[in-house]
Structures are given as C-alpha cells and as structure tokens.
Amino acid sequence: MRTDAGPDTAAENAGGVTTLEDPDLGTPGGDGVRRTGRWRRRAGLVALVCLAVLVGYAVRVDVEVVSRPGDASAEAGFARDMAVHHAQAVEMALLAYSTAEMPATRTMAYAVATSQQAQIGTMDTWLTDWHLNLTSTRARMAWMSDGMSMLTPDGRMPGMASDADLDRLRQATGKQVDILFCQLMTAHHLGGITMIDGILARTHNPQVLALARLMKANQQADIASMQDMLTRARALPA
C-alpha cells in the first residue's frame, strides 16, 4: 500500500532504491544536489554579468581611443597654439595690472590674466588626457588649412604683440600704460577670435566647442569694454 505524500514522495525504482526528485533540477537528488544546482545557476549569472561589464568597458575604451584627438588634429594644434597666445596675454595683463593709471584698466588686466591662465590649464589638461605632448614640432597654425599664411614674417600668430610692443608697454608710464594695453590687447583678442573661429569650424569635440565659445564671448565683451576705456584714457591729463 502506497501513501501519497506530495512532490517529495519517495519513488521506488526498478532495483528497489528510493530517490528524491529535485524540483529545481528535474533530476534525482537531495538537498545537497538542490543547493549545488542553485549555486551553479547563480555562478552562471554572475559570470554573465561580469562578461557584460567587461564587454561594455572594452567598447567604451575603444570609443574613447577612436574619438581621442590625434597629435596632428585641429584640436591638439588649437590647444597648443592658443596656450602660447594666451600666455602673452597674461604677460601683458600682469604688466598693466601693476602700472595702469585707471582702475578700470587694472580690473580688466586682472580679469584677462586670471581667466586666460585658467584656460591654459584647461587646454594643457586636454592634451594630457589625450596622451599628447604639450608641445609639438609642427608649425604654428598648421592645424588650419590657411593658418600659416596668417603668421607675421617673424612667426607671430594673429594679434600677438611684437617684442618691441612688449618693451613699449614695460617702459610706459601714466596713461600711456592704459592706452597701450587697450590697443595691444584689442589686437590680441581680435587675432585670438580668428583662431577660435578656426577651431569652431573644424571640431565636434564638446569640450573644445564649449571652451572656444566661452573664449569668443569673453573676448568680444573685453574688446567692447576696452574701446570705452581707450577713449577715457586718452582724455586723461598728461
């Protein structure tokens, strides 16, 4: 006589050996087998998750490598050349900050020095992140198709002051500091905007686009302010 005890009821096989059917595995086994089956499924799931993570990481790395600007790219050329361009602006601004007569000139000089030095740091960070050197043997402005034609005979990029201009600013006193600074920095900004327009037409990199647009807006605002400052400086008594 057999008693129905539910899904875990003992079943007699042909040899009279009693086994238990594991509802998870569908194969004979006891609690140990049941735990083993569950462990195997969990281990398999963990392995699949790990594999998915590794594949995703590999794809992300591949995308980053493909999208990273190269040594001869417009982005790298712009970062290197604009850092040099900015460095001269910082130098002129520091000279004016310490010797200008008008408070407005000193305020402008401080703003130019701090903002452009910070932007130099940002562009250097780009190059480091792109695994590129901060300097290159490539010619200035080579990243623009017509860029090298914009260089002065002595190799200066658009808007950059000459050594003679810098000497004049160093030696100036009184309102001549304000006048020279506004003149030289206006020309410097106009040249910088030419370079900024060049990279805006050549890049799709979101970091480069964002900073270039910010540079252009700031420098256009500075130019407008310096035109007013120049008028006021010329009206100062000698």
Number of C-alpha atoms within 10 A of each C-alpha: 2 6 7 8 8 7 10 13 14 16 12 11 9 7 6 8 9 12 16 16 17 17 12 11 13 9 13 13 14 14 10 8 15 18 12 13 15 13 12 11 12 12 12 12 12 12 12 12 12 12 12 12 12 12 12 12 12 12 12 12 12 12 11 12 12 10 11 17 21 16 17 12 15 22 24 25 26 23 23 21 22 22 22 17 24 23 17 19 23 21 15 23 26 17 20 27 24 12 20 25 19 18 11 17 25 20 14 19 26 17 16 24 20 13 14 21 17 13 19 19 11 17 23 20 15 20 22 12 11 17 13 16 12 17 16 14 5 11 12 21 25 17 21 19 10 11 17 17 13 18 16 13 8 7 15 16 24 22 22 24 19 14 9 9 14 18 11 14 21 14 11 19 14 15 21 20 25 29 22 21 27 27 15 19 24 21 17 22 24 18 17 22 21 15 24 21 13 20 22 17 11 14 15 11 13 9 12 21 18 11 15 21 16 12 19 19 12 14 20 15 11 18 19 11 16 23 14 11 19 18 12 15 25 13 10 12 7 8
